[in-house]
Amino acid sequence: MPGIDFDARMIRRGPMFDGRTAAALHTYGDQVGYKVATYAEDQIQARLREVLQHPTGYYQSRITVDRAGSGYRVSDGGVIYGPWLEGTGSRNSPVTRFPGYATFRRTKALVDRKAPQIAYELLARYKAMGML
C-alpha cells in the first residue's frame, strides 16, 4: 500500500520569537501605568484649584507621580497636613467642622473609569507602529 510521507520544518523568526513582542508588551504596560498616573495627577490638580480657598501653592507643588514597585503612584509627598485636607486625619470632623476635600478619593473613581480608554488609545498607537 503506497503511503504519503512529508517533512515539515518550522523556522522561528520574527518579533514573536526574537523578544521584540515581549519587550513591546512590557513597555506598553509601563506606559499605560504612567499615562494613567499623569492623568490622575492632572485631575487632582484641577480639583484642588477648584476647592482650595486660600492656596499657597506649596501643597499643589508636592503632588507628583512617583515610581512604586512595578507601577506608578500619585502622592502629596507626605505633606504633614495632607491627611487633614483629604479628610482622613485625626483633626477632621467631628473634632473640627472641616470634613476635608476628599480630592484623591473622588479622583480615583474618575480615573478608574477613564483608565481603559487611555489604555485602548495607547494600544491603537502601538498597533499603528506595528509593535503589537
Backbone as XML, in Angstrom:
<?xml version="1.0"?>
<chain id="A" units="angstrom">
  <residue number="1" name="MET">
    <atom name="N" x="0.840" y="-1.163" z="0.000"/>
    <atom name="CA" x="0.000" y="0.000" z="0.000"/>
    <atom name="C" x="0.889" y="1.229" z="0.000"/>
  </residue>
  <residue number="2" name="PRO">
    <atom name="N" x="0.690" y="2.093" z="-0.984"/>
    <atom name="CA" x="1.527" y="3.291" z="-1.041"/>
    <atom name="C" x="1.115" y="4.279" z="0.047"/>
  </residue>
  <residue number="3" name="GLY">
    <atom name="N" x="2.091" y="4.962" z="0.605"/>
    <atom name="CA" x="1.835" y="5.962" z="1.637"/>
    <atom name="C" x="2.385" y="7.320" z="1.230"/>
  </residue>
  <residue number="4" name="ILE">
    <atom name="N" x="1.953" y="8.291" z="1.912"/>
    <atom name="CA" x="2.438" y="9.646" z="1.656"/>
    <atom name="C" x="3.273" y="10.061" z="2.857"/>
  </residue>
  <residue number="5" name="ASP">
    <atom name="N" x="4.478" y="10.442" z="2.584"/>
    <atom name="CA" x="5.375" y="10.937" z="3.628"/>
    <atom name="C" x="5.708" y="12.386" z="3.335"/>
  </residue>
  <residue number="6" name="PHE">
    <atom name="N" x="5.834" y="13.155" z="4.369"/>
    <atom name="CA" x="6.299" y="14.530" z="4.190"/>
    <atom name="C" x="7.031" y="14.970" z="5.450"/>
  </residue>
  <residue number="7" name="ASP">
    <atom name="N" x="7.899" y="15.903" z="5.249"/>
    <atom name="CA" x="8.648" y="16.516" z="6.343"/>
    <atom name="C" x="8.213" y="17.975" z="6.442"/>
  </residue>
  <residue number="8" name="ALA">
    <atom name="N" x="8.067" y="18.432" z="7.650"/>
    <atom name="CA" x="7.732" y="19.851" z="7.866"/>
    <atom name="C" x="8.753" y="20.429" z="8.837"/>
  </residue>
  <residue number="9" name="ARG">
    <atom name="N" x="9.235" y="21.575" z="8.479"/>
    <atom name="CA" x="10.158" y="22.277" z="9.364"/>
    <atom name="C" x="9.570" y="23.645" z="9.662"/>
  </residue>
  <residue number="10" name="MET">
    <atom name="N" x="9.738" y="24.052" z="10.881"/>
    <atom name="CA" x="9.258" y="25.372" z="11.269"/>
    <atom name="C" x="10.470" y="26.243" z="11.573"/>
  </residue>
  <residue number="11" name="ILE">
    <atom name="N" x="10.489" y="27.385" z="10.960"/>
    <atom name="CA" x="11.575" y="28.324" z="11.216"/>
    <atom name="C" x="11.008" y="29.415" z="12.107"/>
  </residue>
  <residue number="12" name="ARG">
    <atom name="N" x="11.605" y="29.544" z="13.257"/>
    <atom name="CA" x="11.129" y="30.534" z="14.221"/>
    <atom name="C" x="11.892" y="31.835" z="14.025"/>
  </residue>
  <residue number="13" name="ARG">
    <atom name="N" x="11.217" y="32.797" z="13.473"/>
    <atom name="CA" x="11.815" y="34.114" z="13.357"/>
    <atom name="C" x="10.693" y="35.150" z="13.352"/>
  </residue>
  <residue number="14" name="GLY">
    <atom name="N" x="11.061" y="36.344" z="13.622"/>
    <atom name="CA" x="10.082" y="37.408" z="13.698"/>
    <atom name="C" x="9.951" y="37.927" z="15.121"/>
  </residue>
  <residue number="15" name="PRO">
    <atom name="N" x="9.106" y="38.912" z="15.308"/>
    <atom name="CA" x="9.013" y="39.579" z="16.610"/>
    <atom name="C" x="8.527" y="38.693" z="17.750"/>
  </residue>
  <residue number="16" name="MET">
    <atom name="N" x="7.729" y="37.668" z="17.437"/>
    <atom name="CA" x="7.251" y="36.773" z="18.496"/>
    <atom name="C" x="8.373" y="35.932" z="19.076"/>
  </residue>
  <residue number="17" name="PHE">
    <atom name="N" x="9.344" y="35.619" z="18.259"/>
    <atom name="CA" x="10.377" y="34.682" z="18.677"/>
    <atom name="C" x="11.685" y="35.342" z="19.076"/>
  </residue>
  <residue number="18" name="ASP">
    <atom name="N" x="11.922" y="36.571" z="18.637"/>
    <atom name="CA" x="13.194" y="37.212" z="18.996"/>
    <atom name="C" x="13.086" y="38.172" z="20.178"/>
  </residue>
  <residue number="19" name="GLY">
    <atom name="N" x="11.915" y="38.218" z="20.815"/>
    <atom name="CA" x="11.761" y="39.016" z="22.036"/>
    <atom name="C" x="11.201" y="40.409" z="21.837"/>
  </residue>
  <residue number="20" name="ARG">
    <atom name="N" x="11.013" y="40.832" z="20.592"/>
    <atom name="CA" x="10.512" y="42.195" z="20.372"/>
    <atom name="C" x="9.076" y="42.369" z="20.873"/>
  </residue>
  <residue number="21" name="THR">
    <atom name="N" x="8.248" y="41.361" z="20.700"/>
    <atom name="CA" x="6.857" y="41.466" z="21.157"/>
    <atom name="C" x="6.796" y="41.525" z="22.679"/>
  </residue>
  <residue number="22" name="ALA">
    <atom name="N" x="7.578" y="40.703" z="23.345"/>
    <atom name="CA" x="7.591" y="40.723" z="24.813"/>
    <atom name="C" x="8.083" y="42.069" z="25.326"/>
  </residue>
  <residue number="23" name="ALA">
    <atom name="N" x="9.114" y="42.614" z="24.689"/>
    <atom name="CA" x="9.634" y="43.924" z="25.100"/>
    <atom name="C" x="8.595" y="45.024" z="24.865"/>
  </residue>
  <residue number="24" name="ALA">
    <atom name="N" x="7.903" y="44.943" z="23.720"/>
    <atom name="CA" x="6.875" y="45.948" z="23.415"/>
    <atom name="C" x="5.725" y="45.858" z="24.407"/>
  </residue>
  <residue number="25" name="LEU">
    <atom name="N" x="5.325" y="44.643" z="24.792"/>
    <atom name="CA" x="4.257" y="44.489" z="25.781"/>
    <atom name="C" x="4.663" y="45.046" z="27.135"/>
  </residue>
  <residue number="26" name="HIS">
    <atom name="N" x="5.909" y="44.817" z="27.516"/>
    <atom name="CA" x="6.409" y="45.352" z="28.789"/>
    <atom name="C" x="6.408" y="46.884" z="28.755"/>
  </residue>
  <residue number="27" name="THR">
    <atom name="N" x="6.893" y="47.455" z="27.668"/>
    <atom name="CA" x="6.915" y="48.910" z="27.528"/>
    <atom name="C" x="5.499" y="49.475" z="27.495"/>
  </residue>
  <residue number="28" name="TYR">
    <atom name="N" x="4.611" y="48.788" z="26.799"/>
    <atom name="CA" x="3.218" y="49.223" z="26.722"/>
    <atom name="C" x="2.585" y="49.268" z="28.113"/>
  </residue>
  <residue number="29" name="GLY">
    <atom name="N" x="2.768" y="48.215" z="28.884"/>
    <atom name="CA" x="2.209" y="48.175" z="30.236"/>
    <atom name="C" x="2.746" y="49.289" z="31.110"/>
  </residue>
  <residue number="30" name="ASP">
    <atom name="N" x="4.033" y="49.560" z="30.991"/>
    <atom name="CA" x="4.644" y="50.632" z="31.770"/>
    <atom name="C" x="4.094" y="51.990" z="31.344"/>
  </residue>
  <residue number="31" name="GLN">
    <atom name="N" x="3.956" y="52.196" z="30.039"/>
    <atom name="CA" x="3.443" y="53.479" z="29.557"/>
    <atom name="C" x="1.976" y="53.686" z="29.923"/>
  </residue>
  <residue number="32" name="VAL">
    <atom name="N" x="1.196" y="52.628" z="29.920"/>
    <atom name="CA" x="-0.211" y="52.755" z="30.334"/>
    <atom name="C" x="-0.267" y="53.203" z="31.795"/>
  </residue>
  <residue number="33" name="GLY">
    <atom name="N" x="0.520" y="52.560" z="32.643"/>
    <atom name="CA" x="0.551" y="52.953" z="34.054"/>
    <atom name="C" x="0.959" y="54.398" z="34.248"/>
  </residue>
  <residue number="34" name="TYR">
    <atom name="N" x="1.970" y="54.828" z="33.501"/>
    <atom name="CA" x="2.444" y="56.210" z="33.631"/>
    <atom name="C" x="1.396" y="57.203" z="33.116"/>
  </residue>
  <residue number="35" name="LYS">
    <atom name="N" x="0.774" y="56.907" z="31.985"/>
    <atom name="CA" x="-0.237" y="57.822" z="31.439"/>
    <atom name="C" x="-1.452" y="57.923" z="32.357"/>
  </residue>
  <residue number="36" name="VAL">
    <atom name="N" x="-1.866" y="56.821" z="32.939"/>
    <atom name="CA" x="-2.999" y="56.853" z="33.878"/>
    <atom name="C" x="-2.613" y="57.676" z="35.109"/>
  </residue>
  <residue number="37" name="ALA">
    <atom name="N" x="-1.393" y="57.497" z="35.605"/>
    <atom name="CA" x="-0.946" y="58.258" z="36.779"/>
    <atom name="C" x="-0.849" y="59.746" z="36.478"/>
  </residue>
  <residue number="38" name="THR">
    <atom name="N" x="-0.347" y="60.120" z="35.311"/>
    <atom name="CA" x="-0.260" y="61.551" z="34.982"/>
    <atom name="C" x="-1.645" y="62.143" z="34.762"/>
  </residue>
  <residue number="39" name="TYR">
    <atom name="N" x="-2.568" y="61.347" z="34.227"/>
    <atom name="CA" x="-3.949" y="61.808" z="34.099"/>
    <atom name="C" x="-4.537" y="62.060" z="35.489"/>
  </residue>
  <residue number="40" name="ALA">
    <atom name="N" x="-4.276" y="61.146" z="36.417"/>
    <atom name="CA" x="-4.760" y="61.315" z="37.790"/>
    <atom name="C" x="-4.169" y="62.566" z="38.421"/>
  </residue>
  <residue number="41" name="GLU">
    <atom name="N" x="-2.880" y="62.792" z="38.204"/>
    <atom name="CA" x="-2.246" y="63.994" z="38.756"/>
    <atom name="C" x="-2.896" y="65.254" z="38.196"/>
  </residue>
  <residue number="42" name="ASP">
    <atom name="N" x="-3.167" y="65.276" z="36.906"/>
    <atom name="CA" x="-3.832" y="66.438" z="36.294"/>
    <atom name="C" x="-5.214" y="66.668" z="36.889"/>
  </residue>
  <residue number="43" name="GLN">
    <atom name="N" x="-5.953" y="65.582" z="37.097"/>
    <atom name="CA" x="-7.299" y="65.708" z="37.659"/>
    <atom name="C" x="-7.256" y="66.189" z="39.114"/>
  </residue>
  <residue number="44" name="ILE">
    <atom name="N" x="-6.290" y="65.723" z="39.869"/>
    <atom name="CA" x="-6.140" y="66.173" z="41.259"/>
    <atom name="C" x="-5.797" y="67.652" z="41.300"/>
  </residue>
  <residue number="45" name="GLN">
    <atom name="N" x="-4.874" y="68.062" z="40.447"/>
    <atom name="CA" x="-4.503" y="69.487" z="40.399"/>
    <atom name="C" x="-5.712" y="70.352" z="40.020"/>
  </residue>
  <residue number="46" name="ALA">
    <atom name="N" x="-6.499" y="69.903" z="39.053"/>
    <atom name="CA" x="-7.684" y="70.658" z="38.638"/>
    <atom name="C" x="-8.684" y="70.764" z="39.786"/>
  </residue>
  <residue number="47" name="ARG">
    <atom name="N" x="-8.898" y="69.679" z="40.489"/>
    <atom name="CA" x="-9.843" y="69.705" z="41.621"/>
    <atom name="C" x="-9.344" y="70.613" z="42.736"/>
  </residue>
  <residue number="48" name="LEU">
    <atom name="N" x="-8.050" y="70.561" z="43.014"/>
    <atom name="CA" x="-7.513" y="71.426" z="44.069"/>
    <atom name="C" x="-7.659" y="72.901" z="43.706"/>
  </residue>
  <residue number="49" name="ARG">
    <atom name="N" x="-7.510" y="73.233" z="42.423"/>
    <atom name="CA" x="-7.707" y="74.626" z="42.010"/>
    <atom name="C" x="-9.140" y="75.074" z="42.272"/>
  </residue>
  <residue number="50" name="GLU">
    <atom name="N" x="-10.089" y="74.132" z="42.224"/>
    <atom name="CA" x="-11.494" y="74.461" z="42.479"/>
    <atom name="C" x="-11.808" y="74.591" z="43.968"/>
  </residue>
  <residue number="51" name="VAL">
    <atom name="N" x="-11.245" y="73.702" z="44.797"/>
    <atom name="CA" x="-11.706" y="73.615" z="46.179"/>
    <atom name="C" x="-10.862" y="74.392" z="47.185"/>
  </residue>
  <residue number="52" name="LEU">
    <atom name="N" x="-9.583" y="74.570" z="46.930"/>
    <atom name="CA" x="-8.755" y="75.267" z="47.921"/>
    <atom name="C" x="-9.173" y="76.725" z="48.022"/>
  </residue>
  <residue number="53" name="GLN">
    <atom name="N" x="-9.417" y="77.169" z="49.246"/>
    <atom name="CA" x="-9.906" y="78.529" z="49.463"/>
    <atom name="C" x="-8.781" y="79.566" z="49.395"/>
  </residue>
  <residue number="54" name="HIS">
    <atom name="N" x="-7.660" y="79.265" z="50.030"/>
    <atom name="CA" x="-6.524" y="80.195" z="50.045"/>
    <atom name="C" x="-5.246" y="79.423" z="49.709"/>
  </residue>
  <residue number="55" name="PRO">
    <atom name="N" x="-5.097" y="79.030" z="48.445"/>
    <atom name="CA" x="-3.939" y="78.204" z="48.103"/>
    <atom name="C" x="-2.634" y="78.997" z="48.167"/>
  </residue>
  <residue number="56" name="THR">
    <atom name="N" x="-1.631" y="78.362" z="48.747"/>
    <atom name="CA" x="-0.297" y="78.979" z="48.769"/>
    <atom name="C" x="0.573" y="78.413" z="47.658"/>
  </residue>
  <residue number="57" name="GLY">
    <atom name="N" x="0.163" y="77.286" z="47.090"/>
    <atom name="CA" x="0.934" y="76.647" z="46.045"/>
    <atom name="C" x="1.844" y="75.552" z="46.555"/>
  </residue>
  <residue number="58" name="TYR">
    <atom name="N" x="2.102" y="75.546" z="47.866"/>
    <atom name="CA" x="3.021" y="74.550" z="48.418"/>
    <atom name="C" x="2.458" y="73.145" z="48.283"/>
  </residue>
  <residue number="59" name="TYR">
    <atom name="N" x="1.231" y="72.957" z="48.724"/>
    <atom name="CA" x="0.635" y="71.623" z="48.680"/>
    <atom name="C" x="0.533" y="71.126" z="47.241"/>
  </residue>
  <residue number="60" name="GLN">
    <atom name="N" x="0.074" y="71.973" z="46.365"/>
    <atom name="CA" x="-0.060" y="71.584" z="44.963"/>
    <atom name="C" x="1.290" y="71.261" z="44.334"/>
  </residue>
  <residue number="61" name="SER">
    <atom name="N" x="2.332" y="71.935" z="44.757"/>
    <atom name="CA" x="3.657" y="71.665" z="44.188"/>
    <atom name="C" x="4.213" y="70.326" z="44.642"/>
  </residue>
  <residue number="62" name="ARG">
    <atom name="N" x="3.690" y="69.763" z="45.704"/>
    <atom name="CA" x="4.174" y="68.481" z="46.227"/>
    <atom name="C" x="3.470" y="67.272" z="45.618"/>
  </residue>
  <residue number="63" name="ILE">
    <atom name="N" x="2.425" y="67.484" z="44.864"/>
    <atom name="CA" x="1.706" y="66.375" z="44.257"/>
    <atom name="C" x="2.471" y="65.933" z="43.015"/>
  </residue>
  <residue number="64" name="THR">
    <atom name="N" x="2.949" y="64.700" z="43.049"/>
    <atom name="CA" x="3.786" y="64.184" z="41.971"/>
    <atom name="C" x="3.438" y="62.734" z="41.653"/>
  </residue>
  <residue number="65" name="VAL">
    <atom name="N" x="3.913" y="62.298" z="40.504"/>
    <atom name="CA" x="3.829" y="60.895" z="40.102"/>
    <atom name="C" x="5.183" y="60.271" z="40.424"/>
  </residue>
  <residue number="66" name="ASP">
    <atom name="N" x="5.157" y="59.189" z="41.196"/>
    <atom name="CA" x="6.382" y="58.500" z="41.598"/>
    <atom name="C" x="6.303" y="57.047" z="41.183"/>
  </residue>
  <residue number="67" name="ARG">
    <atom name="N" x="7.456" y="56.455" z="40.993"/>
    <atom name="CA" x="7.542" y="55.016" z="40.724"/>
    <atom name="C" x="7.234" y="54.281" z="42.023"/>
  </residue>
  <residue number="68" name="ALA">
    <atom name="N" x="6.365" y="53.288" z="41.955"/>
    <atom name="CA" x="6.001" y="52.492" z="43.134"/>
    <atom name="C" x="6.044" y="51.025" z="42.743"/>
  </residue>
  <residue number="69" name="GLY">
    <atom name="N" x="7.135" y="50.372" z="43.035"/>
    <atom name="CA" x="7.293" y="48.978" z="42.641"/>
    <atom name="C" x="7.366" y="48.873" z="41.133"/>
  </residue>
  <residue number="70" name="SER">
    <atom name="N" x="6.462" y="48.111" z="40.536"/>
    <atom name="CA" x="6.454" y="47.978" z="39.089"/>
    <atom name="C" x="5.479" y="48.951" z="38.437"/>
  </residue>
  <residue number="71" name="GLY">
    <atom name="N" x="4.811" y="49.792" z="39.229"/>
    <atom name="CA" x="3.842" y="50.741" z="38.701"/>
    <atom name="C" x="4.160" y="52.161" z="39.116"/>
  </residue>
  <residue number="72" name="TYR">
    <atom name="N" x="3.136" y="52.980" z="39.135"/>
    <atom name="CA" x="3.273" y="54.388" z="39.492"/>
    <atom name="C" x="2.236" y="54.748" z="40.543"/>
  </residue>
  <residue number="73" name="ARG">
    <atom name="N" x="2.530" y="55.810" z="41.287"/>
    <atom name="CA" x="1.612" y="56.272" z="42.320"/>
    <atom name="C" x="1.611" y="57.798" z="42.309"/>
  </residue>
  <residue number="74" name="VAL">
    <atom name="N" x="0.469" y="58.360" z="42.614"/>
    <atom name="CA" x="0.327" y="59.806" z="42.752"/>
    <atom name="C" x="0.209" y="60.094" z="44.235"/>
  </residue>
  <residue number="75" name="SER">
    <atom name="N" x="1.061" y="60.973" z="44.744"/>
    <atom name="CA" x="1.008" y="61.265" z="46.176"/>
    <atom name="C" x="1.311" y="62.743" z="46.413"/>
  </residue>
  <residue number="76" name="ASP">
    <atom name="N" x="1.085" y="63.159" z="47.657"/>
    <atom name="CA" x="1.385" y="64.530" z="48.038"/>
    <atom name="C" x="2.760" y="64.630" z="48.687"/>
  </residue>
  <residue number="77" name="GLY">
    <atom name="N" x="3.541" y="63.589" z="48.572"/>
    <atom name="CA" x="4.898" y="63.616" z="49.091"/>
    <atom name="C" x="4.981" y="63.623" z="50.601"/>
  </residue>
  <residue number="78" name="GLY">
    <atom name="N" x="3.906" y="63.246" z="51.278"/>
    <atom name="CA" x="3.925" y="63.183" z="52.734"/>
    <atom name="C" x="3.787" y="64.533" z="53.419"/>
  </residue>
  <residue number="79" name="VAL">
    <atom name="N" x="3.160" y="65.496" z="52.768"/>
    <atom name="CA" x="2.925" y="66.798" z="53.398"/>
    <atom name="C" x="2.158" y="66.572" z="54.686"/>
  </residue>
  <residue number="80" name="ILE">
    <atom name="N" x="2.595" y="67.208" z="55.747"/>
    <atom name="CA" x="2.071" y="66.939" z="57.093"/>
    <atom name="C" x="0.562" y="67.184" z="57.200"/>
  </residue>
  <residue number="81" name="TYR">
    <atom name="N" x="0.055" y="68.165" z="56.477"/>
    <atom name="CA" x="-1.379" y="68.449" z="56.581"/>
    <atom name="C" x="-2.178" y="67.832" z="55.427"/>
  </residue>
  <residue number="82" name="GLY">
    <atom name="N" x="-1.565" y="66.952" z="54.656"/>
    <atom name="CA" x="-2.251" y="66.264" z="53.565"/>
    <atom name="C" x="-3.453" y="65.459" z="54.020"/>
  </residue>
  <residue number="83" name="PRO">
    <atom name="N" x="-3.315" y="64.638" z="55.074"/>
    <atom name="CA" x="-4.489" y="63.876" z="55.548"/>
    <atom name="C" x="-5.631" y="64.787" z="56.011"/>
  </residue>
  <residue number="84" name="TRP">
    <atom name="N" x="-5.298" y="65.933" z="56.572"/>
    <atom name="CA" x="-6.338" y="66.869" z="57.014"/>
    <atom name="C" x="-7.097" y="67.420" z="55.804"/>
  </residue>
  <residue number="85" name="LEU">
    <atom name="N" x="-6.357" y="67.794" z="54.739"/>
    <atom name="CA" x="-7.023" y="68.292" z="53.536"/>
    <atom name="C" x="-7.862" y="67.210" z="52.869"/>
  </residue>
  <residue number="86" name="GLU">
    <atom name="N" x="-7.366" y="65.973" z="52.920"/>
    <atom name="CA" x="-8.096" y="64.858" z="52.312"/>
    <atom name="C" x="-9.322" y="64.484" z="53.143"/>
  </residue>
  <residue number="87" name="GLY">
    <atom name="N" x="-9.269" y="64.708" z="54.441"/>
    <atom name="CA" x="-10.388" y="64.373" z="55.312"/>
    <atom name="C" x="-10.199" y="63.064" z="56.030"/>
  </residue>
  <residue number="88" name="THR">
    <atom name="N" x="-8.991" y="62.551" z="56.045"/>
    <atom name="CA" x="-8.723" y="61.281" z="56.708"/>
    <atom name="C" x="-7.896" y="61.460" z="57.972"/>
  </residue>
  <residue number="89" name="GLY">
    <atom name="N" x="-7.596" y="62.692" z="58.340"/>
    <atom name="CA" x="-6.771" y="62.958" z="59.514"/>
    <atom name="C" x="-7.547" y="62.896" z="60.810"/>
  </residue>
  <residue number="90" name="SER">
    <atom name="N" x="-6.814" y="62.851" z="61.893"/>
    <atom name="CA" x="-7.448" y="62.785" z="63.208"/>
    <atom name="C" x="-8.060" y="64.126" z="63.612"/>
  </residue>
  <residue number="91" name="ARG">
    <atom name="N" x="-7.718" y="65.193" z="62.935"/>
    <atom name="CA" x="-8.241" y="66.527" z="63.260"/>
    <atom name="C" x="-9.452" y="66.926" z="62.429"/>
  </residue>
  <residue number="92" name="ASN">
    <atom name="N" x="-9.969" y="66.024" z="61.620"/>
    <atom name="CA" x="-11.173" y="66.332" z="60.846"/>
    <atom name="C" x="-12.401" y="66.089" z="61.702"/>
  </residue>
  <residue number="93" name="SER">
    <atom name="N" x="-13.582" y="66.331" z="61.107"/>
    <atom name="CA" x="-14.801" y="66.181" z="61.883"/>
    <atom name="C" x="-14.893" y="64.770" z="62.450"/>
  </residue>
  <residue number="94" name="PRO">
    <atom name="N" x="-15.349" y="64.595" z="63.633"/>
    <atom name="CA" x="-16.110" y="65.508" z="64.479"/>
    <atom name="C" x="-15.251" y="66.414" z="65.357"/>
  </residue>
  <residue number="95" name="VAL">
    <atom name="N" x="-13.916" y="66.273" z="65.342"/>
    <atom name="CA" x="-13.073" y="67.143" z="66.174"/>
    <atom name="C" x="-13.211" y="68.594" z="65.724"/>
  </residue>
  <residue number="96" name="THR">
    <atom name="N" x="-13.185" y="68.828" z="64.418"/>
    <atom name="CA" x="-13.409" y="70.168" z="63.877"/>
    <atom name="C" x="-14.564" y="70.084" z="62.880"/>
  </residue>
  <residue number="97" name="ARG">
    <atom name="N" x="-15.000" y="71.206" z="62.387"/>
    <atom name="CA" x="-16.095" y="71.216" z="61.430"/>
    <atom name="C" x="-15.631" y="70.883" z="60.013"/>
  </residue>
  <residue number="98" name="PHE">
    <atom name="N" x="-14.339" y="70.918" z="59.770"/>
    <atom name="CA" x="-13.819" y="70.704" z="58.420"/>
    <atom name="C" x="-13.793" y="69.212" z="58.076"/>
  </residue>
  <residue number="99" name="PRO">
    <atom name="N" x="-14.594" y="68.786" z="57.087"/>
    <atom name="CA" x="-14.626" y="67.369" z="56.744"/>
    <atom name="C" x="-13.528" y="66.936" z="55.775"/>
  </residue>
  <residue number="100" name="GLY">
    <atom name="N" x="-12.844" y="67.873" z="55.156"/>
    <atom name="CA" x="-11.819" y="67.550" z="54.162"/>
    <atom name="C" x="-12.400" y="67.640" z="52.760"/>
  </residue>
  <residue number="101" name="TYR">
    <atom name="N" x="-11.514" y="67.677" z="51.769"/>
    <atom name="CA" x="-11.950" y="67.825" z="50.385"/>
    <atom name="C" x="-12.121" y="66.491" z="49.661"/>
  </residue>
  <residue number="102" name="ALA">
    <atom name="N" x="-11.544" y="65.432" z="50.150"/>
    <atom name="CA" x="-11.624" y="64.098" z="49.528"/>
    <atom name="C" x="-11.161" y="64.128" z="48.076"/>
  </residue>
  <residue number="103" name="THR">
    <atom name="N" x="-10.157" y="64.910" z="47.797"/>
    <atom name="CA" x="-9.682" y="65.085" z="46.427"/>
    <atom name="C" x="-9.170" y="63.788" z="45.830"/>
  </residue>
  <residue number="104" name="PHE">
    <atom name="N" x="-8.302" y="63.098" z="46.528"/>
    <atom name="CA" x="-7.736" y="61.861" z="45.996"/>
    <atom name="C" x="-8.802" y="60.778" z="45.869"/>
  </residue>
  <residue number="105" name="ARG">
    <atom name="N" x="-9.680" y="60.667" z="46.852"/>
    <atom name="CA" x="-10.712" y="59.627" z="46.822"/>
    <atom name="C" x="-11.704" y="59.854" z="45.695"/>
  </residue>
  <residue number="106" name="ARG">
    <atom name="N" x="-12.106" y="61.090" z="45.473"/>
    <atom name="CA" x="-13.056" y="61.371" z="44.393"/>
    <atom name="C" x="-12.405" y="61.217" z="43.025"/>
  </residue>
  <residue number="107" name="THR">
    <atom name="N" x="-11.147" y="61.581" z="42.946"/>
    <atom name="CA" x="-10.451" y="61.481" z="41.669"/>
    <atom name="C" x="-10.204" y="60.031" z="41.286"/>
  </residue>
  <residue number="108" name="LYS">
    <atom name="N" x="-10.016" y="59.170" z="42.261"/>
    <atom name="CA" x="-9.763" y="57.756" z="41.975"/>
    <atom name="C" x="-10.898" y="57.143" z="41.162"/>
  </residue>
  <residue number="109" name="ALA">
    <atom name="N" x="-12.122" y="57.427" z="41.511"/>
    <atom name="CA" x="-13.264" y="56.879" z="40.777"/>
    <atom name="C" x="-13.272" y="57.377" z="39.328"/>
  </residue>
  <residue number="110" name="LEU">
    <atom name="N" x="-12.960" y="58.641" z="39.136"/>
    <atom name="CA" x="-12.906" y="59.210" z="37.790"/>
    <atom name="C" x="-11.801" y="58.554" z="36.970"/>
  </residue>
  <residue number="111" name="VAL">
    <atom name="N" x="-10.649" y="58.371" z="37.575"/>
    <atom name="CA" x="-9.506" y="57.768" z="36.884"/>
    <atom name="C" x="-9.791" y="56.302" z="36.560"/>
  </residue>
  <residue number="112" name="ASP">
    <atom name="N" x="-10.432" y="55.588" z="37.472"/>
    <atom name="CA" x="-10.771" y="54.191" z="37.217"/>
    <atom name="C" x="-11.687" y="54.046" z="35.995"/>
  </residue>
  <residue number="113" name="ARG">
    <atom name="N" x="-12.588" y="55.006" z="35.796"/>
    <atom name="CA" x="-13.468" y="54.963" z="34.630"/>
    <atom name="C" x="-12.720" y="55.314" z="33.343"/>
  </residue>
  <residue number="114" name="LYS">
    <atom name="N" x="-11.728" y="56.191" z="33.433"/>
    <atom name="CA" x="-11.003" y="56.674" z="32.249"/>
    <atom name="C" x="-9.841" y="55.761" z="31.849"/>
  </residue>
  <residue number="115" name="ALA">
    <atom name="N" x="-9.317" y="54.961" z="32.758"/>
    <atom name="CA" x="-8.120" y="54.144" z="32.505"/>
    <atom name="C" x="-8.268" y="53.208" z="31.304"/>
  </residue>
  <residue number="116" name="PRO">
    <atom name="N" x="-9.387" y="52.493" z="31.126"/>
    <atom name="CA" x="-9.488" y="51.630" z="29.944"/>
    <atom name="C" x="-9.391" y="52.400" z="28.627"/>
  </residue>
  <residue number="117" name="GLN">
    <atom name="N" x="-9.946" y="53.586" z="28.587"/>
    <atom name="CA" x="-9.872" y="54.397" z="27.370"/>
    <atom name="C" x="-8.429" y="54.825" z="27.101"/>
  </residue>
  <residue number="118" name="ILE">
    <atom name="N" x="-7.704" y="55.205" z="28.142"/>
    <atom name="CA" x="-6.296" y="55.584" z="27.994"/>
    <atom name="C" x="-5.498" y="54.392" z="27.456"/>
  </residue>
  <residue number="119" name="ALA">
    <atom name="N" x="-5.741" y="53.215" z="28.018"/>
    <atom name="CA" x="-5.028" y="52.010" z="27.584"/>
    <atom name="C" x="-5.369" y="51.667" z="26.133"/>
  </residue>
  <residue number="120" name="TYR">
    <atom name="N" x="-6.626" y="51.800" z="25.765"/>
    <atom name="CA" x="-7.045" y="51.474" z="24.403"/>
    <atom name="C" x="-6.417" y="52.431" z="23.393"/>
  </residue>
  <residue number="121" name="GLU">
    <atom name="N" x="-6.384" y="53.729" z="23.710"/>
    <atom name="CA" x="-5.780" y="54.708" z="22.800"/>
    <atom name="C" x="-4.289" y="54.433" z="22.607"/>
  </residue>
  <residue number="122" name="LEU">
    <atom name="N" x="-3.609" y="54.075" z="23.689"/>
    <atom name="CA" x="-2.189" y="53.771" z="23.586"/>
    <atom name="C" x="-1.977" y="52.471" z="22.803"/>
  </residue>
  <residue number="123" name="LEU">
    <atom name="N" x="-2.861" y="51.498" z="22.982"/>
    <atom name="CA" x="-2.765" y="50.250" z="22.237"/>
    <atom name="C" x="-2.924" y="50.502" z="20.735"/>
  </residue>
  <residue number="124" name="ALA">
    <atom name="N" x="-3.837" y="51.373" z="20.371"/>
    <atom name="CA" x="-4.028" y="51.710" z="18.960"/>
    <atom name="C" x="-2.754" y="52.324" z="18.384"/>
  </residue>
  <residue number="125" name="ARG">
    <atom name="N" x="-2.082" y="53.147" z="19.162"/>
    <atom name="CA" x="-0.832" y="53.758" z="18.717"/>
    <atom name="C" x="0.252" y="52.689" z="18.526"/>
  </residue>
  <residue number="126" name="TYR">
    <atom name="N" x="0.325" y="51.743" z="19.430"/>
    <atom name="CA" x="1.301" y="50.656" z="19.321"/>
    <atom name="C" x="1.007" y="49.787" z="18.093"/>
  </residue>
  <residue number="127" name="LYS">
    <atom name="N" x="-0.266" y="49.510" z="17.857"/>
    <atom name="CA" x="-0.633" y="48.707" z="16.680"/>
    <atom name="C" x="-0.287" y="49.434" z="15.391"/>
  </residue>
  <residue number="128" name="ALA">
    <atom name="N" x="-0.530" y="50.743" z="15.363"/>
    <atom name="CA" x="-0.223" y="51.528" z="14.164"/>
    <atom name="C" x="1.279" y="51.533" z="13.872"/>
  </residue>
  <residue number="129" name="MET">
    <atom name="N" x="2.085" y="51.463" z="14.909"/>
    <atom name="CA" x="3.535" y="51.430" z="14.715"/>
    <atom name="C" x="4.018" y="50.023" z="14.390"/>
  </residue>
  <residue number="130" name="GLY">
    <atom name="N" x="3.112" y="49.035" z="14.465"/>
    <atom name="CA" x="3.483" y="47.672" z="14.170"/>
    <atom name="C" x="4.218" y="46.971" z="15.293"/>
  </residue>
  <residue number="131" name="MET">
    <atom name="N" x="4.117" y="47.513" z="16.501"/>
    <atom name="CA" x="4.846" y="46.919" z="17.623"/>
    <atom name="C" x="4.071" y="45.769" z="18.269"/>
  </residue>
  <residue number="132" name="LEU">
    <atom name="N" x="2.764" y="45.806" z="18.159"/>
    <atom name="CA" x="1.928" y="44.732" z="18.727"/>
    <atom name="C" x="0.980" y="44.213" z="17.677"/>
  </residue>
</chain>
